Amino acid sequence: MLWRQHEAEMKLVEEETANRVEEAIKKRVQERLDSDDIKLEIQKRLEEGRKKVLIDVAAQLEKEKEAAVIEARRKEEQDQKEKEELERLVEENRRRVEEAQKREAMEQQRREEERYRELEELQRQKEEALLRKKQQEEEERAKQQKLLGKNKSRPKLSFAIGSK
């Protein structure tokens, strides 16, 4: 039992010692914190920390700015490429339309020329038929006049009774 009592006293002494040491440390820390040297040191470190944060923020902003400039250039180049591609497609379509119109105009001209030749041929055939018809009518008229004795086309015959 003595031993337990002795052990309990030792435990109390240890706790008391620990509490005193802790109090002493706190007191020394507080004294140090309250001293002007420490306050200046803390102020100095805070300023250095602030400066470092400002430098880091400025560097980060510069990186972001550079990234934004690079992205803007890339976007501008992409837009330029798309614009050039669109212009190329528009030009190609314009050329195709122009060629198609030219082909259509040539085909239309060829059809018109062919139709013109057909009409000329029909006109020539009509004129030839008309000329043949006129010639036939002339021949018929000439035959009729000859038969009828008009235009002195038939020799006069005289029937005279007389002596000679």
PyMOL commands that set and color helices and strands:
alter all, ss='L'
color gray80, all
select helices_A, chain A and resi 2-34+36-148+150-152
alter helices_A, ss='H'
color red, helices_A
deselect
rebuild
show_as cartoon
